[in-house]
């Protein structure tokens, strides 16, 4: 039975929304014959986030040394059993039908190694807002993504990435960066494989005071400049290598 692996990184103290995330996964309806698993990887060894997780054989939890969300997701990737991996932040939600659309998009586009869906922001007052730069459905051009990134108008929410597992494995998973690691993986995917945009929102990005990106020490300009260079030099090196991922070898049913 083919499987889509939802990978979530979580830290002790940032696990309060995990039950909501689980509910959004459990309510998914998948294409016939498909199943899901939820790979929850703690960025740390407290074990406390496990206390809020349900008793469900499809939920697989583990701990590990602290290294940030990228490191935790990559540790989770090593445990993933699915043909497709799909990122989900610990405080976010999947929309109805999100996983089915990811699967169907990759099946319908065998030349593409990855896809990404639109986003809804959940604001503190309970209202929703669409992503400001969401592109229309269809192919996502790597050169255009880079251009938008350099303009500081990256058009997609990187934590909504769904990709064929061997592609993410070949790229080494999520880079060990203190921030922008999800965006860096999307750029890397775009350097070696064509991608597709799913216009219908596939996730809800919860904006709240406790989220990592809202903390005062999250954005340090000098550090972010180095992070941007890291992402772009990796992108350029992959492009210059001439290597292209061949998804035909990882055909989905």
Backbone bond lengths (Angstrom), bond angles and torsions (degrees), N, CA, C in turn:
res aa  C-N    CA-C-N  psi(-1)  N-CA   C-N-CA  omega(-1)  CA-C   N-CA-C  phi
1 X - - - 1.460 - - 1.528 109.52 -
2 X 1.346 117.93 124.72 1.467 119.16 178.16 1.523 110.91 -68.49
3 X 1.327 115.22 149.58 1.464 121.94 -173.43 1.524 109.15 -131.71
4 X 1.323 116.27 142.89 1.463 121.86 167.35 1.525 106.98 -108.42
5 X 1.326 116.21 125.90 1.459 122.50 -177.08 1.522 109.69 -99.51
6 X 1.324 116.03 115.58 1.464 121.23 174.86 1.523 106.93 -89.09
7 X 1.330 116.75 122.94 1.463 121.58 -175.40 1.523 109.83 -110.82
8 X 1.320 115.48 125.06 1.462 121.76 -178.77 1.522 110.14 -128.31
9 X 1.327 115.92 127.01 1.465 121.69 171.22 1.517 108.52 -94.36
10 X 1.333 116.55 140.93 1.452 120.50 -179.47 1.522 109.17 -145.99
11 X 1.332 116.71 151.27 1.459 120.22 175.98 1.518 108.87 -122.89
12 X 1.306 116.21 158.18 1.463 121.68 178.69 1.523 109.11 -61.77
13 X 1.308 115.73 121.47 1.460 121.17 -176.08 1.514 112.45 103.76
14 X 1.327 116.93 -17.08 1.465 120.81 178.82 1.513 112.20 -110.67
15 X 1.340 115.93 24.31 1.466 119.58 -172.91 1.528 114.08 -106.93
16 X 1.326 117.08 10.31 1.460 119.43 -174.64 1.517 114.55 -65.39
17 X 1.330 117.21 -25.54 1.455 120.30 -177.98 1.529 112.96 -96.98
18 X 1.322 117.97 2.92 1.466 119.86 -178.99 1.529 113.12 -57.23
19 X 1.346 120.13 -41.08 1.468 118.21 177.70 1.529 113.10 -58.76
20 X 1.333 117.18 -36.87 1.465 120.13 176.99 1.524 110.98 -66.79
21 X 1.332 116.02 -41.29 1.460 119.73 178.18 1.523 110.53 -61.21
22 X 1.341 115.89 -44.35 1.468 119.43 178.46 1.525 111.20 -59.60
23 X 1.312 117.10 -44.60 1.461 120.25 -178.74 1.521 110.70 -59.29
24 X 1.334 116.43 -39.58 1.466 119.73 -179.34 1.526 111.26 -67.95
25 X 1.344 117.38 -29.06 1.464 120.45 176.18 1.523 110.61 -77.02
26 X 1.333 115.93 -44.70 1.458 120.58 -176.65 1.519 112.16 -62.54
27 X 1.323 117.75 -26.16 1.458 121.37 -179.10 1.527 113.24 -85.89
28 X 1.319 117.69 0.65 1.463 120.88 179.92 1.533 110.99 -71.41
29 X 1.316 115.49 140.64 1.465 122.10 171.75 1.517 108.14 -108.16
30 X 1.327 116.54 119.79 1.456 121.41 -174.43 1.520 111.14 -99.79
31 X 1.334 117.19 162.14 1.461 119.77 174.02 1.526 110.28 -58.83
32 X 1.340 118.27 152.89 1.472 121.07 -178.73 1.531 112.15 -52.60
33 X 1.331 115.59 132.80 1.453 121.22 176.96 1.513 114.72 90.69
34 X 1.333 117.49 -8.92 1.457 120.54 -178.26 1.529 111.05 -96.65
35 X 1.336 115.05 154.17 1.460 121.89 176.56 1.525 108.29 -136.65
36 X 1.327 115.42 163.51 1.460 119.79 176.49 1.519 110.10 -120.34
37 X 1.322 114.89 157.07 1.461 122.29 168.12 1.520 107.00 -134.71
38 X 1.323 115.72 151.52 1.460 120.81 178.15 1.515 108.15 -115.92
39 X 1.312 115.59 110.82 1.458 122.75 -179.72 1.529 107.53 -96.33
40 X 1.325 115.67 105.86 1.469 121.63 -178.79 1.525 107.89 -104.07
41 X 1.307 116.11 120.67 1.459 121.60 -177.09 1.513 109.67 -118.06
42 X 1.332 116.63 116.19 1.454 119.23 176.53 1.520 110.75 -76.64
43 X 1.318 115.60 134.04 1.464 121.90 172.33 1.519 106.74 -86.21
44 X 1.320 115.54 78.49 1.448 122.79 -173.53 1.518 109.95 142.04
45 X 1.312 116.07 179.87 1.473 120.26 -173.66 1.531 112.48 -124.74
46 X 1.320 118.59 23.97 1.462 119.85 -178.05 1.523 112.17 -70.61
47 X 1.321 117.02 -35.15 1.455 121.51 -176.15 1.514 113.43 77.86
48 X 1.329 117.96 -4.90 1.462 119.82 -174.67 1.532 113.81 -68.26
49 X 1.332 120.68 -35.40 1.466 118.13 177.90 1.528 113.34 -58.43
50 X 1.324 117.68 -25.30 1.466 120.05 -179.13 1.522 111.68 -62.23
51 X 1.324 117.54 -24.28 1.465 120.87 -175.62 1.524 112.37 -66.19
52 X 1.330 117.85 -23.95 1.469 119.70 -177.91 1.524 111.75 -98.01
53 X 1.331 117.17 1.40 1.461 120.28 -179.24 1.527 110.43 -86.47
54 X 1.325 117.58 148.81 1.459 120.44 -178.91 1.523 111.58 -77.10
55 X 1.300 115.29 164.60 1.463 120.86 172.80 1.530 107.29 -84.24
56 X 1.311 115.55 97.46 1.460 121.69 -175.19 1.519 106.98 -149.62
57 X 1.316 116.87 122.56 1.463 120.59 -177.69 1.520 112.66 -61.38
58 X 1.310 117.41 -17.90 1.464 120.77 -179.49 1.532 112.12 -83.33
59 X 1.325 116.76 -7.42 1.463 121.95 178.61 1.522 108.34 -99.93
60 X 1.337 117.07 121.66 1.457 121.50 -174.73 1.527 108.27 -124.14
61 X 1.329 115.30 112.83 1.462 122.17 -172.56 1.531 109.93 -110.03
62 X 1.324 115.28 144.21 1.462 119.96 175.12 1.520 108.80 -152.82
63 X 1.321 115.41 161.25 1.460 122.03 177.91 1.528 109.22 -114.05
64 X 1.329 115.69 169.16 1.459 120.13 178.29 1.513 110.23 -171.08
65 X 1.307 115.83 169.83 1.456 120.65 179.60 1.514 111.34 -61.31
66 X 1.323 116.54 145.52 1.461 121.00 -177.32 1.518 111.02 -70.25
67 X 1.322 114.78 131.90 1.458 119.74 177.90 1.514 112.60 -154.12
68 X 1.331 116.41 4.30 1.454 120.10 -177.38 1.517 112.27 101.06
69 X 1.323 115.13 171.74 1.469 120.55 -175.25 1.522 112.43 -62.74
70 X 1.336 117.12 -38.76 1.462 119.45 -179.31 1.515 112.17 -62.80
71 X 1.323 116.37 -44.04 1.464 120.91 178.52 1.524 109.99 -63.64
72 X 1.337 116.42 -44.64 1.466 119.70 -179.13 1.520 111.03 -62.43
73 X 1.324 117.85 -44.36 1.463 119.51 179.10 1.524 111.42 -62.18
74 X 1.323 116.62 -38.60 1.459 119.25 -179.32 1.522 111.29 -69.35
75 X 1.328 117.83 -34.94 1.459 120.03 172.04 1.527 110.48 -63.53
76 X 1.325 116.12 -39.53 1.458 119.91 175.93 1.520 111.58 -64.11
77 X 1.319 116.64 -38.10 1.463 121.28 178.29 1.529 111.31 -57.23
78 X 1.337 116.35 -36.49 1.472 119.95 -179.88 1.523 111.89 -64.96
79 X 1.336 116.79 -21.62 1.470 120.82 179.83 1.527 112.67 -99.31
80 X 1.327 116.94 -8.33 1.464 120.30 -175.76 1.522 110.90 -68.99
81 X 1.312 115.54 136.75 1.458 121.99 -179.46 1.524 112.93 -106.46
82 X 1.331 117.48 -2.12 1.448 120.69 -173.11 1.511 114.56 -85.18
83 X 1.313 114.89 160.14 1.466 122.21 173.56 1.529 111.12 -78.02
84 X 1.330 116.07 -20.91 1.465 123.15 176.78 1.525 108.06 -126.82
85 X 1.326 116.57 139.88 1.457 120.36 171.96 1.520 108.24 -113.53
86 X 1.332 114.69 141.39 1.459 121.42 -177.55 1.524 108.10 -133.11
87 X 1.321 116.61 124.40 1.460 120.61 -179.31 1.526 110.34 -78.81
88 X 1.327 115.61 147.23 1.463 121.92 172.40 1.517 107.57 -152.04
89 X 1.326 117.10 121.14 1.459 120.28 177.81 1.525 110.29 -69.95
90 X 1.319 116.05 155.37 1.457 121.49 -174.42 1.523 112.97 -65.93
91 X 1.320 117.98 -21.12 1.459 120.44 -179.45 1.531 112.76 -109.27
92 X 1.334 117.07 11.96 1.457 121.12 -179.31 1.523 111.39 -107.17
93 X 1.322 115.31 177.20 1.460 122.51 -177.45 1.521 109.96 -134.42
94 X 1.322 116.44 150.93 1.456 121.43 167.81 1.521 108.70 -87.77
95 X 1.320 116.13 144.67 1.457 119.74 173.08 1.524 109.39 -85.24
96 X 1.311 116.39 164.93 1.461 121.57 179.61 1.531 110.50 -58.60
97 X 1.314 116.18 126.82 1.460 120.93 177.29 1.513 115.65 81.64
98 X 1.332 117.97 4.80 1.466 120.35 -174.53 1.527 112.54 -60.75
99 X 1.332 117.86 -48.02 1.461 119.98 -177.15 1.521 111.50 -67.12
100 X 1.331 117.21 -37.53 1.465 119.79 177.96 1.524 110.58 -62.46
101 X 1.320 116.77 -40.87 1.471 119.29 179.03 1.521 111.07 -65.66
102 X 1.334 117.62 -39.39 1.469 120.06 176.46 1.523 110.55 -59.18
103 X 1.330 115.88 -50.31 1.470 120.87 -178.39 1.521 110.68 -61.39
104 X 1.315 116.79 -49.16 1.462 120.89 -176.60 1.519 111.90 -64.34
105 X 1.334 116.97 -34.89 1.461 120.07 178.63 1.521 111.01 -65.38
106 X 1.319 117.47 -43.88 1.466 120.15 -179.14 1.531 111.51 -71.79
107 X 1.324 117.93 -32.40 1.465 120.21 175.42 1.526 110.30 -67.65
108 X 1.335 116.35 -43.28 1.459 121.31 -176.62 1.526 112.94 -73.35
109 X 1.329 116.63 -17.39 1.475 121.31 -178.75 1.522 108.90 -126.57
110 X 1.334 117.20 74.47 1.468 120.21 -173.94 1.519 114.09 -64.13
111 X 1.343 117.02 -14.01 1.463 119.73 177.97 1.525 111.97 -81.87
112 X 1.326 117.32 -12.10 1.464 121.63 -175.29 1.523 111.29 -98.34
113 X 1.315 115.44 137.38 1.451 120.00 179.49 1.512 113.70 -93.34
114 X 1.320 117.13 -13.25 1.462 119.57 -173.82 1.522 110.35 -155.98
115 X 1.314 114.73 162.36 1.458 120.95 174.05 1.521 107.94 -148.16
116 X 1.306 115.31 166.88 1.457 120.48 -179.07 1.525 107.65 -151.01
117 X 1.307 116.48 146.36 1.463 119.77 -173.65 1.516 111.66 -114.55
118 X 1.322 114.50 162.19 1.451 121.34 176.80 1.522 111.81 -62.53
119 X 1.313 115.24 172.04 1.462 120.29 -172.27 1.518 110.60 -135.03
120 X 1.324 114.23 149.23 1.452 121.84 168.28 1.524 107.95 -117.20
121 X 1.310 116.78 127.20 1.465 120.85 173.42 1.523 108.70 -83.61
122 X 1.333 115.91 128.92 1.458 120.97 173.05 1.523 107.31 -97.69
123 X 1.317 116.26 109.94 1.459 121.55 -174.94 1.533 110.73 -84.58
124 X 1.326 117.70 158.72 1.470 120.51 -177.36 1.521 114.24 -55.65
125 X 1.333 118.42 -26.12 1.462 120.11 179.97 1.518 112.93 -83.94
126 X 1.352 116.76 3.37 1.457 121.11 178.28 1.506 114.68 91.05
127 X 1.319 118.58 -3.27 1.460 121.70 178.86 1.531 110.68 -86.48
128 X 1.321 115.10 164.26 1.460 121.14 -179.00 1.524 109.79 -115.66
129 X 1.334 115.03 149.42 1.460 120.98 176.23 1.516 108.31 -140.42
130 X 1.316 117.07 137.94 1.465 121.46 178.48 1.524 109.96 -73.90
131 X 1.344 115.60 153.84 1.456 120.19 177.09 1.522 110.99 -59.04
132 X 1.335 118.63 139.48 1.474 120.91 -172.84 1.525 114.41 -71.57
133 X 1.342 117.74 -21.07 1.456 119.36 -175.19 1.526 113.00 -122.14
134 X 1.328 118.27 15.60 1.466 120.71 -175.34 1.531 111.00 -54.51
135 X 1.346 117.87 123.21 1.465 120.36 177.70 1.528 110.65 -80.48
136 X 1.323 118.02 166.88 1.464 120.87 177.24 1.523 110.92 -71.56
137 X 1.319 115.67 166.00 1.463 120.72 177.99 1.522 110.20 -62.57
138 X 1.332 115.49 146.85 1.458 120.20 176.94 1.510 112.24 134.19
139 X 1.327 116.67 -166.06 1.468 120.26 -178.24 1.525 111.69 -64.48
140 X 1.334 114.75 148.30 1.462 121.53 174.80 1.523 107.93 -113.02
141 X 1.298 116.18 116.13 1.460 121.74 -177.59 1.523 110.36 -84.29
142 X 1.340 115.87 129.75 1.458 120.80 -177.14 1.515 113.22 -62.50
143 X 1.331 116.72 -40.96 1.463 119.57 -179.58 1.531 110.81 -64.89
144 X 1.324 116.11 -37.83 1.459 120.11 178.50 1.525 110.95 -67.97
145 X 1.326 116.82 -39.91 1.461 119.75 177.57 1.524 110.62 -60.60
146 X 1.318 115.76 -42.13 1.464 118.62 179.09 1.532 110.53 -63.74
147 X 1.310 116.01 -42.77 1.462 120.22 -179.94 1.525 111.07 -59.66
148 X 1.329 115.92 -44.41 1.463 119.27 179.67 1.532 111.10 -67.55
149 X 1.306 116.37 -35.14 1.465 120.43 177.96 1.522 110.23 -62.73
150 X 1.325 116.89 -44.20 1.458 120.47 -179.20 1.530 111.49 -69.00
151 X 1.315 117.18 -20.74 1.464 121.18 175.36 1.529 111.78 -87.16
152 X 1.321 115.93 -0.25 1.462 122.00 -176.17 1.527 110.90 62.13
153 X 1.345 115.27 37.33 1.456 121.81 177.25 1.528 109.48 -133.37
154 X 1.332 115.55 47.05 1.459 118.36 -177.47 1.519 109.02 -58.25
155 X 1.342 118.40 126.48 1.462 120.51 -165.01 1.519 116.05 -86.22
156 X 1.305 119.09 -3.82 1.465 120.70 -176.73 1.528 110.14 -129.28
157 X 1.338 115.45 157.59 1.463 121.24 175.93 1.524 107.56 -91.02
158 X 1.306 115.77 109.63 1.470 121.07 -168.75 1.518 113.24 -64.15
159 X 1.325 117.51 -26.62 1.458 119.75 -179.77 1.527 112.41 -76.00
160 X 1.330 118.15 2.86 1.458 121.82 173.90 1.527 111.63 -102.07
161 X 1.307 116.75 17.11 1.464 121.53 179.94 1.522 111.55 -67.15
162 X 1.338 115.62 134.90 1.463 122.43 167.57 1.519 106.48 -125.04
163 X 1.329 117.02 131.77 1.462 120.18 -174.68 1.516 110.76 -146.17
164 X 1.308 115.14 154.85 1.463 119.72 173.16 1.525 107.77 -62.50
165 X 1.289 115.76 130.96 1.465 120.83 -173.46 1.527 112.95 -55.15
166 X 1.337 120.34 -44.56 1.470 118.58 -179.36 1.522 113.62 -61.02
167 X 1.333 117.59 -29.44 1.461 119.45 177.31 1.523 110.19 -65.42
168 X 1.326 116.93 -47.68 1.468 120.05 -179.58 1.529 110.11 -65.21
169 X 1.317 116.90 -38.09 1.469 119.88 177.33 1.522 111.00 -63.88
170 X 1.329 117.32 -42.28 1.467 120.91 -179.32 1.521 111.89 -63.57
171 X 1.331 116.48 -29.46 1.463 121.13 179.72 1.524 112.52 -87.15
172 X 1.327 116.45 0.63 1.464 120.37 178.30 1.511 114.14 83.53
173 X 1.340 117.18 14.69 1.456 120.38 -179.73 1.510 111.81 76.37
174 X 1.306 115.67 -153.68 1.460 121.83 179.24 1.526 108.43 -81.07
175 X 1.324 118.13 135.47 1.471 119.46 -178.80 1.525 111.28 -67.56
176 X 1.318 115.04 153.17 1.475 121.40 -178.50 1.519 109.55 -83.32
177 X 1.327 115.21 68.90 1.464 122.26 178.89 1.526 108.99 -111.66
178 X 1.334 118.20 149.87 1.462 120.17 -179.77 1.519 113.53 -74.62
179 X 1.329 117.91 -11.60 1.461 123.26 177.78 1.522 107.75 -163.53
180 X 1.318 116.87 165.03 1.470 123.70 178.00 1.524 113.16 63.73
181 X 1.338 117.75 15.19 1.460 119.58 -176.50 1.526 112.05 -67.93
182 X 1.338 117.84 -34.85 1.463 120.32 179.80 1.521 110.48 -69.22
183 X 1.319 116.01 -40.30 1.459 120.69 177.37 1.526 110.38 -64.15
184 X 1.320 117.25 -40.83 1.462 120.94 -179.66 1.519 111.03 -61.99
185 X 1.339 117.65 -36.47 1.463 119.50 179.06 1.523 110.81 -69.42
186 X 1.325 118.11 -39.65 1.464 119.95 177.23 1.524 110.33 -60.57
187 X 1.325 117.57 -44.36 1.460 120.50 178.00 1.531 111.19 -61.66
188 X 1.324 117.09 -40.62 1.464 120.41 178.65 1.522 110.65 -63.87
189 X 1.323 116.40 -43.28 1.473 119.93 177.47 1.526 110.36 -59.37
190 X 1.339 116.22 -42.04 1.466 119.96 -177.45 1.522 112.28 -67.82
191 X 1.336 117.47 -21.66 1.466 121.05 -179.63 1.517 112.50 -75.19
192 X 1.335 117.08 -25.54 1.470 119.49 -172.67 1.521 113.23 -123.48
193 X 1.338 118.00 -1.51 1.460 119.88 -177.50 1.514 109.88 -156.40
194 X 1.322 116.37 146.00 1.460 119.77 175.67 1.520 109.71 -73.11
195 X 1.334 116.20 150.05 1.450 121.82 -179.84 1.512 111.09 -128.73
196 X 1.313 115.64 168.29 1.457 121.98 -178.82 1.525 109.93 -129.76
197 X 1.322 114.71 142.75 1.458 121.39 174.23 1.516 109.42 -97.82
198 X 1.336 116.15 130.87 1.453 122.47 172.29 1.520 106.21 -103.69
199 X 1.315 116.87 113.33 1.461 119.71 -172.83 1.524 112.37 -69.10
200 X 1.325 117.61 -35.01 1.455 119.77 -178.80 1.522 109.33 -66.37
201 X 1.331 118.15 130.31 1.469 119.99 -177.65 1.519 112.47 -54.90
202 X 1.322 115.16 131.72 1.458 120.70 179.32 1.512 113.00 -106.81
203 X 1.317 116.04 -4.05 1.456 118.38 -177.97 1.515 111.40 -158.82
204 X 1.316 114.15 159.66 1.458 122.49 176.57 1.523 107.52 -113.05
205 X 1.317 115.67 119.78 1.460 122.60 -179.54 1.529 107.57 -94.50
206 X 1.320 115.04 109.08 1.461 120.11 -174.34 1.529 110.05 -83.26
207 X 1.318 116.46 119.86 1.458 121.37 177.29 1.523 108.69 -99.02
208 X 1.326 115.74 121.56 1.460 120.05 -178.21 1.529 109.11 -153.03
209 X 1.304 116.47 165.63 1.466 121.63 -172.37 1.515 113.18 -67.06
210 X 1.331 118.05 -23.82 1.464 120.44 -175.70 1.523 113.48 -93.60
211 X 1.336 118.25 -2.85 1.461 118.53 -177.86 1.526 110.16 -67.69
212 X 1.327 115.42 151.29 1.463 121.04 -175.07 1.516 111.97 -56.81
213 X 1.334 117.05 -42.75 1.464 119.76 -175.81 1.516 113.28 -71.36
214 X 1.346 117.13 -9.64 1.459 120.18 178.73 1.517 113.11 -94.63
215 X 1.324 117.45 -2.19 1.462 120.29 -176.88 1.530 110.76 -77.57
216 X 1.332 117.72 146.21 1.467 120.99 -175.23 1.526 113.76 -59.17
217 X 1.329 117.22 -32.17 1.468 118.60 -176.35 1.522 112.74 -93.48
218 X 1.340 117.82 8.80 1.472 119.64 -177.78 1.521 111.31 -69.52
219 X 1.327 116.98 -46.75 1.456 120.73 -173.26 1.520 110.47 -103.84
220 X 1.311 114.77 106.17 1.464 121.73 173.79 1.524 106.31 -115.97
221 X 1.315 117.93 117.65 1.457 121.43 -168.04 1.534 112.69 -57.74
222 X 1.336 117.43 -45.20 1.462 119.50 -178.81 1.530 110.69 -63.12
223 X 1.336 115.27 -40.95 1.461 119.14 179.56 1.518 110.99 -67.27
224 X 1.334 116.94 -41.33 1.456 119.89 -179.94 1.524 110.99 -65.71
225 X 1.324 118.30 -33.31 1.461 120.28 175.98 1.528 110.28 -61.77
226 X 1.334 116.45 -40.08 1.463 120.36 177.35 1.526 110.95 -67.54
227 X 1.335 116.51 -38.47 1.461 119.78 178.03 1.523 110.81 -63.67
228 X 1.319 116.83 -41.77 1.468 120.19 178.66 1.518 110.98 -62.80
229 X 1.333 116.17 -42.07 1.472 119.35 178.10 1.518 110.20 -62.62
230 X 1.330 116.85 -40.98 1.454 120.42 179.76 1.529 110.79 -59.46
231 X 1.332 116.24 -45.09 1.461 120.23 -179.49 1.520 111.31 -64.40
232 X 1.335 116.67 -42.89 1.458 120.10 -176.11 1.522 112.43 -73.80
233 X 1.333 117.85 -36.58 1.462 118.71 178.04 1.529 110.99 -67.55
234 X 1.337 116.47 -35.46 1.471 119.45 174.83 1.521 110.32 -65.03
235 X 1.329 116.59 -43.49 1.456 121.59 178.06 1.527 110.58 -59.79
236 X 1.336 117.24 -46.28 1.460 121.00 -178.75 1.521 111.68 -65.43
237 X 1.328 116.67 -39.89 1.469 119.76 179.95 1.520 111.06 -65.36
238 X 1.327 116.89 -40.97 1.465 119.81 178.03 1.524 110.84 -64.81
239 X 1.325 116.20 -42.65 1.460 119.74 179.66 1.521 110.92 -63.71
240 X 1.328 116.54 -43.69 1.466 120.84 -178.39 1.525 112.32 -66.93
241 X 1.325 116.69 -25.94 1.467 119.16 -178.55 1.528 112.44 -67.18
242 X 1.323 116.29 -24.27 1.459 119.97 -178.72 1.516 114.12 78.82
243 X 1.333 117.12 -0.92 1.468 119.13 -179.22 1.510 110.62 -75.35
244 X 1.332 116.52 137.56 1.452 121.95 175.43 1.519 109.11 -127.11
245 X 1.298 115.48 135.43 1.464 121.06 176.38 1.533 108.98 -71.38
246 X 1.313 116.35 138.30 1.468 122.29 -178.18 1.526 109.10 -109.35
247 X 1.333 118.83 91.89 1.461 119.94 -177.08 1.516 114.15 -67.27
248 X 1.341 117.33 -17.68 1.454 119.06 -179.87 1.519 111.62 -58.62
249 X 1.337 117.33 -25.73 1.454 121.24 178.90 1.535 112.05 -73.79
250 X 1.338 115.83 -15.98 1.463 121.43 -177.27 1.523 109.83 -119.15
251 X 1.329 115.33 48.30 1.451 120.61 -176.27 1.524 111.02 -60.04
252 X 1.326 114.88 139.77 1.467 121.19 179.27 1.514 108.79 -103.56
253 X 1.315 115.27 150.88 1.459 120.62 -179.58 1.530 109.62 -107.56
